[in-house]
Amino acid sequence: MEKNNLNINEYKFYITEIVKFHEVDRMDVCNNAVYFNYFEDARLEYSKMIVQKYNLGKHFDDFPFFIMARNEIDYFTPARLDDELRIYTRVEFIGKASFGFEHIVYRVRDEQIIAHGKGVVVHIDTKTQQPKEMPEAVANAISDFEGKDLRKRN
């Protein structure tokens, strides 16, 4: 996706990250792999928020078990040491046993989108390690939060 087609105003959720010393190289540039950690942090916080907001369990541990099936990212310009970043996160689609996250990395100091990424998580049965149908309550809660029905219809 092109940077010009991205709009942080279309996202209802974000977390803040500060680029730390151990995340940069000798030129103070944030390592490319670190962005996936930021996405993971954002996905987990998004999930915790959904659990709490929609009373899906007493604890985050009650939330159904998901594993990453895919991650991708486009880098536009590097983050540097001590940059304050906002990781905007939303769910893009809900499938039968999976859903897709979308992320924008926004640098606060110059109000610039510096990266865009996507990831797919799959709901699995922890005993069989096989995909398991998405719980209706989770799909409903995410769709409600995002303000539209995100379920794919086949």
Backbone as JSON, one array per atom type, in Angstrom:
{
  "sequence": "MEKNNLNINEYKFYITEIVKFHEVDRMDVCNNAVYFNYFEDARLEYSKMIVQKYNLGKHFDDFPFFIMARNEIDYFTPARLDDELRIYTRVEFIGKASFGFEHIVYRVRDEQIIAHGKGVVVHIDTKTQQPKEMPEAVANAISDFEGKDLRKRN",
  "N": [[0.85, -1.18, 0.0], [0.5, 2.23, -0.76], [2.04, 4.98, 0.87], [0.64, 7.43, 0.79], [-2.0, 6.67, 0.7], [-2.73, 6.0, 3.22], [-4.32, 6.58, 6.37], [-4.34, 7.81, 9.51], [-6.56, 8.59, 10.91], [-8.53, 6.79, 10.43], [-8.29, 4.81, 12.23], [-9.08, 3.49, 15.41], [-7.62, 2.86, 17.61], [-4.53, 2.96, 19.33], [-1.13, 2.44, 20.43], [1.68, 3.68, 22.3], [5.12, 3.79, 21.61], [8.54, 4.09, 22.52], [11.55, 4.46, 20.85], [14.17, 2.47, 21.78], [17.55, 2.21, 23.13], [18.7, -0.38, 22.76], [17.39, -1.17, 20.49], [18.38, -0.04, 18.22], [20.84, 0.56, 15.58], [24.36, 1.32, 14.99], [24.07, 3.75, 13.79], [21.95, 4.91, 14.98], [19.52, 4.06, 13.96], [16.44, 2.45, 13.98], [16.19, -1.04, 14.16], [14.97, -3.12, 11.56], [13.51, -5.45, 12.24], [12.46, -4.91, 14.73], [10.08, -3.56, 14.46], [8.14, -5.52, 14.16], [7.93, -6.43, 16.75], [6.76, -4.16, 17.91], [4.3, -4.26, 16.58], [3.31, -6.64, 17.64], [3.07, -5.93, 20.35], [1.05, -4.0, 20.06], [-1.08, -5.55, 19.01], [-1.56, -7.26, 21.19], [-2.31, -5.42, 23.21], [-4.57, -4.31, 21.99], [-6.19, -6.61, 21.92], [-6.48, -7.13, 24.68], [-7.9, -4.83, 25.38], [-10.3, -5.27, 23.95], [-11.24, -7.59, 25.26], [-11.71, -6.55, 27.85], [-13.46, -4.33, 27.37], [-15.69, -5.55, 26.22], [-16.41, -7.48, 28.0], [-15.4, -10.18, 27.76], [-14.17, -12.06, 29.26], [-12.74, -12.73, 32.47], [-10.06, -12.34, 32.63], [-7.24, -11.64, 30.51], [-6.2, -14.06, 29.79], [-8.41, -15.64, 29.41], [-9.21, -15.18, 26.87], [-9.66, -16.48, 23.56], [-7.21, -18.69, 22.01], [-4.71, -17.59, 19.87], [-2.51, -17.74, 17.04], [0.27, -16.38, 15.2], [0.1, -16.21, 11.72], [0.95, -14.88, 9.53], [3.0, -12.12, 8.64], [3.72, -8.85, 7.5], [5.44, -5.97, 6.16], [5.88, -2.59, 5.15], [8.41, -0.28, 4.79], [8.9, 3.17, 5.13], [10.42, 5.38, 6.01], [13.15, 5.63, 8.31], [12.84, 4.97, 11.87], [14.33, 6.5, 14.73], [16.69, 6.51, 17.49], [15.14, 7.23, 20.56], [12.86, 8.26, 19.35], [9.41, 9.0, 19.53], [6.79, 6.91, 18.93], [3.64, 6.16, 17.5], [1.67, 3.36, 17.35], [-0.7, 2.62, 15.35], [-3.55, 0.61, 15.21], [-5.76, -1.77, 13.81], [-8.48, -4.06, 13.11], [-8.77, -5.62, 10.08], [-10.15, -7.6, 8.67], [-12.35, -10.37, 9.35], [-12.18, -13.76, 9.37], [-13.28, -17.18, 8.96], [-11.79, -18.69, 10.85], [-9.83, -16.94, 11.49], [-8.3, -13.66, 11.76], [-7.41, -10.44, 10.43], [-4.93, -8.11, 11.15], [-4.1, -4.63, 10.83], [-1.56, -2.19, 10.68], [-0.24, 1.05, 11.37], [2.71, 2.86, 11.59], [3.54, 5.7, 13.19], [5.4, 8.6, 13.43], [5.78, 10.86, 15.98], [7.2, 13.32, 16.34], [7.58, 14.59, 13.84], [5.17, 14.21, 12.73], [4.7, 12.06, 10.9], [3.95, 9.28, 8.82], [5.69, 6.34, 9.04], [5.88, 3.64, 8.54], [4.05, 0.73, 7.44], [2.06, -2.05, 8.15], [0.85, -5.47, 8.1], [-0.87, -8.28, 9.51], [-1.82, -11.68, 10.02], [-3.73, -13.56, 12.19], [-4.5, -16.76, 13.58], [-7.11, -18.56, 14.98], [-6.77, -21.21, 17.17], [-7.23, -24.63, 18.2], [-6.0, -25.57, 21.21], [-5.35, -28.15, 21.95], [-5.37, -29.81, 19.66], [-3.94, -28.3, 17.91], [-4.94, -27.28, 15.58], [-6.71, -25.16, 13.22], [-9.54, -23.41, 14.5], [-12.96, -22.61, 14.6], [-13.81, -19.15, 14.75], [-14.78, -17.66, 17.78], [-18.08, -16.52, 18.15], [-18.7, -14.37, 19.85], [-16.29, -12.99, 20.0], [-15.89, -12.18, 17.32], [-18.16, -10.56, 17.04], [-17.64, -8.56, 18.98], [-15.26, -7.34, 18.04], [-16.14, -6.41, 15.53], [-18.12, -4.62, 16.4], [-16.56, -2.76, 17.86], [-14.91, -1.76, 15.79], [-16.83, -0.64, 14.22], [-18.13, -1.7, 12.04], [-19.27, -4.6, 10.23], [-16.95, -7.01, 9.9], [-16.69, -9.53, 8.95], [-15.78, -12.01, 6.64], [-17.62, -13.16, 3.95], [-18.28, -16.18, 2.5]],
  "CA": [[0.0, 0.0, 0.0], [1.26, 3.47, -0.8], [1.96, 5.82, 2.06], [-0.36, 8.48, 0.6], [-3.33, 6.11, 0.86], [-2.9, 5.65, 4.63], [-4.91, 7.67, 7.15], [-4.44, 7.41, 10.91], [-7.9, 8.92, 11.42], [-9.4, 5.63, 10.22], [-7.96, 3.86, 13.29], [-9.64, 3.88, 16.71], [-6.77, 2.35, 18.68], [-3.07, 3.0, 19.16], [-0.25, 2.42, 21.6], [2.87, 4.5, 22.12], [6.41, 3.14, 21.83], [9.73, 4.94, 22.41], [12.66, 3.67, 20.32], [15.15, 2.3, 22.84], [18.95, 2.05, 22.73], [18.98, -1.74, 22.28], [16.63, -1.41, 19.25], [18.98, 0.71, 17.11], [22.2, 0.22, 15.17], [25.37, 2.35, 15.29], [23.64, 5.03, 13.21], [20.73, 5.25, 15.72], [18.35, 3.67, 13.17], [15.72, 1.31, 14.55], [16.31, -2.27, 13.37], [13.73, -3.44, 10.86], [12.77, -6.52, 12.91], [11.84, -4.38, 15.94], [8.72, -3.14, 14.13], [7.25, -6.64, 14.42], [7.67, -6.41, 18.2], [5.78, -3.1, 18.13], [3.01, -4.77, 16.12], [2.86, -7.63, 18.63], [2.6, -5.17, 21.51], [-0.22, -3.36, 19.71], [-2.1, -6.6, 18.91], [-1.88, -7.72, 22.53], [-3.06, -4.37, 23.9], [-5.88, -4.27, 21.33], [-6.94, -7.78, 22.38], [-6.83, -6.88, 26.08], [-8.95, -3.81, 25.39], [-11.54, -5.92, 23.51], [-11.67, -8.47, 26.36], [-12.24, -5.72, 28.94], [-14.58, -3.49, 26.93], [-16.86, -6.37, 25.87], [-16.59, -8.5, 29.04], [-15.21, -11.49, 27.14], [-13.51, -12.92, 30.23], [-12.24, -12.0, 33.62], [-8.65, -12.08, 32.41], [-6.8, -11.79, 29.13], [-5.97, -15.5, 29.57], [-9.68, -16.26, 29.0], [-9.4, -14.91, 25.45], [-9.28, -17.63, 22.74], [-5.79, -18.76, 21.68], [-4.4, -17.25, 18.48], [-1.1, -17.74, 16.65], [0.57, -15.61, 13.99], [0.24, -17.0, 10.49], [1.57, -14.05, 8.49], [3.4, -10.74, 8.97], [4.36, -8.12, 6.4], [5.65, -4.57, 6.49], [6.5, -1.66, 4.21], [9.12, 0.78, 5.5], [8.97, 4.39, 4.35], [11.56, 6.15, 6.51], [13.5, 4.97, 9.57], [12.73, 5.53, 13.21], [15.65, 6.66, 15.34], [16.77, 6.46, 18.94], [14.3, 8.13, 21.34], [11.64, 8.69, 18.66], [8.12, 8.57, 20.05], [6.0, 6.34, 17.83], [2.3, 5.63, 17.77], [1.37, 2.19, 16.52], [-2.15, 2.57, 15.12], [-3.9, -0.79, 14.95], [-7.18, -2.1, 13.62], [-8.74, -5.33, 12.46], [-9.15, -5.36, 8.7], [-11.14, -8.6, 8.27], [-12.54, -11.53, 10.22], [-12.49, -14.96, 8.6], [-13.93, -18.27, 9.73], [-10.94, -19.05, 11.98], [-8.7, -16.0, 11.55], [-8.57, -12.26, 11.47], [-6.24, -9.71, 9.96], [-4.61, -6.81, 11.72], [-3.38, -3.66, 10.02], [-0.84, -1.27, 11.56], [0.5, 2.2, 10.85], [3.69, 3.4, 12.53], [3.47, 7.16, 13.04], [6.39, 9.29, 14.25], [5.11, 12.03, 16.55], [7.96, 14.58, 16.24], [7.36, 15.26, 12.56], [3.82, 13.82, 12.29], [4.91, 11.35, 9.65], [3.78, 7.83, 8.76], [7.0, 5.83, 8.65], [5.79, 2.24, 8.14], [2.71, 0.15, 7.37], [2.16, -3.5, 8.19], [-0.34, -6.3, 8.25], [-0.63, -9.6, 10.05], [-2.98, -12.56, 10.14], [-3.69, -14.49, 13.32], [-5.43, -17.88, 13.42], [-7.64, -19.16, 16.22], [-6.49, -22.65, 17.12], [-7.53, -25.51, 19.32], [-4.7, -25.79, 21.84], [-5.07, -29.59, 22.06], [-5.09, -30.4, 18.34], [-3.1, -27.35, 17.17], [-5.59, -27.05, 14.3], [-7.61, -24.0, 13.22], [-10.83, -23.61, 15.15], [-13.87, -21.51, 14.25], [-13.75, -17.95, 15.58], [-15.94, -17.5, 18.66], [-19.01, -15.48, 17.7], [-18.6, -13.22, 20.75], [-15.08, -12.24, 19.62], [-16.18, -11.53, 16.03], [-19.13, -9.48, 17.29], [-17.0, -7.49, 19.73], [-14.35, -6.63, 17.15], [-16.95, -5.68, 14.55], [-18.75, -3.5, 17.09], [-15.54, -1.75, 18.14], [-14.46, -1.15, 14.54], [-17.95, 0.1, 13.64], [-18.65, -2.35, 10.83], [-19.15, -6.05, 10.21], [-15.71, -7.31, 9.19], [-16.65, -10.95, 8.6], [-15.77, -12.39, 5.24], [-18.72, -14.06, 3.6], [-17.91, -17.03, 1.37]],
  "C": [[0.89, 1.24, 0.0], [1.0, 4.31, 0.44], [0.85, 6.86, 1.96], [-1.79, 7.98, 0.79], [-3.66, 5.76, 2.31], [-3.41, 6.85, 5.41], [-5.08, 7.2, 8.59], [-5.81, 7.69, 11.5], [-8.89, 7.78, 11.22], [-9.18, 4.55, 11.29], [-8.48, 4.38, 14.62], [-8.73, 3.51, 17.87], [-5.31, 2.57, 18.34], [-2.38, 2.84, 20.51], [0.95, 3.31, 21.27], [4.11, 3.67, 22.45], [7.5, 4.22, 21.72], [10.86, 4.05, 21.92], [13.79, 3.67, 21.35], [16.55, 2.02, 22.28], [19.22, 0.68, 22.14], [18.24, -2.08, 20.98], [17.27, -0.76, 18.03], [20.37, 0.2, 16.78], [23.15, 1.37, 15.5], [25.01, 3.72, 14.72], [22.34, 5.52, 13.85], [19.45, 4.94, 14.94], [17.74, 2.42, 13.79], [15.81, 0.11, 13.61], [14.96, -2.66, 12.78], [12.89, -4.5, 11.58], [12.02, -6.03, 14.15], [10.39, -3.97, 15.68], [7.72, -4.27, 14.38], [6.96, -6.78, 15.91], [6.65, -5.33, 18.53], [4.39, -3.57, 17.71], [2.45, -5.78, 17.11], [2.33, -6.93, 19.88], [1.23, -4.56, 21.24], [-1.34, -4.39, 19.62], [-2.52, -7.07, 20.3], [-2.69, -6.68, 23.3], [-4.46, -4.21, 23.31], [-6.75, -5.41, 21.85], [-7.37, -7.62, 23.84], [-7.97, -5.88, 26.19], [-10.3, -4.42, 24.99], [-12.1, -6.81, 24.63], [-12.34, -7.65, 27.46], [-13.51, -4.98, 28.52], [-15.85, -4.31, 26.7], [-17.06, -7.54, 26.84], [-16.47, -9.92, 28.49], [-14.5, -12.47, 28.07], [-13.01, -12.08, 31.37], [-10.8, -11.58, 33.44], [-8.34, -12.24, 30.94], [-6.58, -13.27, 28.8], [-7.24, -16.23, 29.15], [-9.94, -16.09, 27.5], [-8.98, -16.15, 24.65], [-7.82, -17.55, 22.3], [-5.57, -18.54, 20.19], [-2.9, -17.35, 18.25], [-0.93, -16.93, 15.38], [0.74, -16.56, 12.82], [0.97, -16.22, 9.41], [1.88, -12.68, 9.06], [4.01, -10.11, 7.74], [4.47, -6.65, 6.79], [6.27, -3.84, 5.29], [7.13, -0.55, 5.03], [9.22, 2.0, 4.59], [10.16, 5.26, 4.72], [11.88, 5.61, 7.9], [13.11, 5.74, 10.82], [14.13, 5.57, 13.79], [15.54, 6.63, 16.86], [15.95, 7.58, 19.57], [13.09, 8.69, 20.59], [10.42, 8.16, 19.41], [7.28, 8.14, 18.86], [4.62, 5.98, 18.35], [2.08, 4.48, 16.8], [-0.15, 2.1, 16.44], [-2.5, 1.17, 14.64], [-5.4, -0.93, 14.78], [-7.27, -3.51, 13.04], [-9.35, -5.02, 11.1], [-10.22, -6.34, 8.2], [-11.23, -9.67, 9.34], [-12.96, -12.7, 9.33], [-13.15, -16.0, 9.49], [-13.12, -18.63, 10.98], [-9.76, -18.07, 12.15], [-9.19, -14.57, 11.47], [-7.28, -11.55, 11.16], [-6.11, -8.36, 10.62], [-3.94, -5.93, 10.68], [-2.79, -2.62, 10.97], [-0.23, -0.12, 10.76], [1.46, 2.65, 11.95], [3.84, 4.89, 12.2], [4.49, 7.8, 13.98], [5.83, 10.62, 14.68], [5.86, 13.32, 16.25], [7.75, 15.32, 14.93], [6.03, 14.87, 11.92], [3.86, 13.09, 10.95], [4.63, 9.85, 9.81], [5.09, 7.25, 8.24], [6.98, 4.36, 8.24], [4.33, 1.8, 8.17], [2.87, -1.36, 7.35], [0.83, -4.18, 8.36], [0.07, -7.64, 8.85], [-1.93, -10.38, 10.14], [-2.74, -13.49, 11.32], [-4.78, -15.54, 13.13], [-5.81, -18.39, 14.8], [-7.41, -20.65, 16.13], [-7.01, -23.35, 18.37], [-6.19, -25.87, 19.95], [-4.35, -27.28, 21.98], [-4.66, -30.18, 20.72], [-4.13, -29.56, 17.51], [-3.64, -27.08, 15.75], [-6.48, -25.81, 14.38], [-8.97, -24.36, 13.79], [-11.69, -22.39, 14.84], [-13.8, -20.37, 15.27], [-14.97, -17.88, 16.49], [-16.79, -16.3, 18.22], [-18.9, -14.21, 18.55], [-17.39, -12.35, 20.4], [-15.33, -11.49, 18.31], [-17.15, -10.37, 16.21], [-18.49, -8.3, 17.99], [-16.07, -6.67, 18.85], [-15.12, -5.81, 16.14], [-17.62, -4.46, 15.18], [-17.73, -2.38, 17.34], [-15.12, -1.02, 16.87], [-15.59, -0.41, 13.81], [-18.48, -0.46, 12.34], [-18.44, -3.85, 10.93], [-17.96, -6.41, 9.32], [-15.63, -8.76, 8.72], [-16.69, -11.14, 7.1], [-16.91, -13.35, 5.0], [-18.31, -14.86, 2.37], [-19.09, -17.75, 0.8]]
}
